[in-house]
Amino acid sequence: MHQLRKPEKQSFQIIFLMIRKVFNSSLARNAGIYTLANIINSAIPFFLMPVLTRYMSTTDYGIVAMFSVLLAFVSPFTGLSIHGAIQRQYYEKEKIDLPVYITNCLLILVSSSALVFIVFSFFATPISKISSFPESWLWVVVIVSIAQFITLVNLSLWQVQLKARAYGFYQIAQTMLNVGLSLLLVVCLGMTWQGRIQAQLFTMIVFGCIGLLFLYKGGWIKFVFNIQYINNALRFGVPLLPHALGGTMMVMTDRFFITNMVGLDVTGLYSVGYQVGMIIGLLGTSFNQAYVPWLFQRLKQNKEKSIIVKVTYIYFLLLIFLVICLTCITPWFLSFFVGKNFSGAGIFVFWIALGFAFNGMYYMIVNFIFFVEKTYILAWITLSCALLNIPFNYVFIKWNGPVGAAQSSALTFFIFFVVTWILSSHVYKMPWLLSWSKRAY
């Protein structure tokens, strides 16, 4: 029987000890809480879909879908992504007055939202025609995006304070209210798409107000105007606008091309496959929420870099393993959950899940860019990859049919990950080529 050489045996022991240390740490516990909360929130489409499809027409569903698209497009402009600046400045709270900083970020929210509302008012008719969303309801998009930003500020603060339970409870409570109101308005009162959107509007307003109350009670609001803090937040957030818009384009382009090149019925199948593949994205996002505070603390102290690298590589392998597992169980899962009519969605799952795996890998790398606050780099990476995704979709769908859209997304996310890794290694040096046999404890 082959015996491991001493260096190999030592390497495996190091990896085993490191994995055990990570799983017994607060990182693993918090990741579990984030994962549970995100699973419950992401389960809304699954739990509501069998019910709402019996009370809403395909047109109603389309209007609700376009509401989500408009919200995704508007949100970066209403908040300017400055909740990330608050999260980053938390680690500099000894040097700055963080409550004043947060309050000035809220002032930015008011100003930017007012500007968005004015633009919507002037261009309401063309926006409505392009999106097929009722013109008289466009104001709802802006209000929901404002409330959503306030929620993000609270969630960001809880995240950096390692308050995973508060984070999870807040999200779950918001989800439960949204689900309950949707069922009441759509099923019981027969309000179709109006009921679904009103449920989201009421829920976000309620939790936006609760979020402001939490900020006030937590001592995070202090009304002192500070132009330096505003400039700092804008320098962080504004360069992320192309990044946020590019991200929206990357997740919207595939469905646009399938609808126009193949057909709307196939888009429905693709959406089901997309929701299943998103399970990998859900796990990646949940882990990253717990990982960021753990990582930033060590980067701030400039220590344990070799451990960070090893955790990153193990995480990459774990994501690929989860993609394979998900692909294997998908046929059984679809036949059980959505029935035979949607069993064809299974052909999309592997590529969509693989794309989300690459996106999860991207999260592990991009955090170094966020730490050094060089967010302008991300803007052009994201926008460039989003633009690449357009010809990729056309060519791959021509070659391989609708599954080409999923392949295009996977390729785009892979390029996105690799380019970000290359640039990240230039702005923050990490021992990516470390020796695995070298003890790091």
Secondary structure, DSSP 8 states (H G I E B T S, - for coil): -----HHHHHHHHHHHHHHHHHHTSHHHHHHHHHHHHHHHHHTHHHHHHHHHTTTS-HHHHHHHHHHHHHHHHHHHHHHTTTHHHHHHHGGGTTTS-HHHHHHHHHHHHHHHHHHHHHHHHHTHHHHHHHHT--GGGHHHHHHHHHHHHHHHHHHHHHHHTT-HHHHHHHHHHHHHHHHHHHIIIIIIS--HHHHHHHHHHHHHHHHHHHHHHHHHHTT-------HHHHHHHHHHHGGGHHHHHHHHHHHHHHHHHHHHHT-HHHHHHHHHHHHHHHHHHHHHHHHHHHHHHHHHHHHHHT--HHHHHHHHHHHHHHHHHHHHHHHHHHHHHHHHHT-GGGGGGHHHHHHHHHHHHHHHHHHHHHHHHHHTT-THHHHHHHHHHHHHHHHHHHHHHHHHTTHHHHHHHHHHHHHHHHHHHHHHHHHS---TT--TTS---
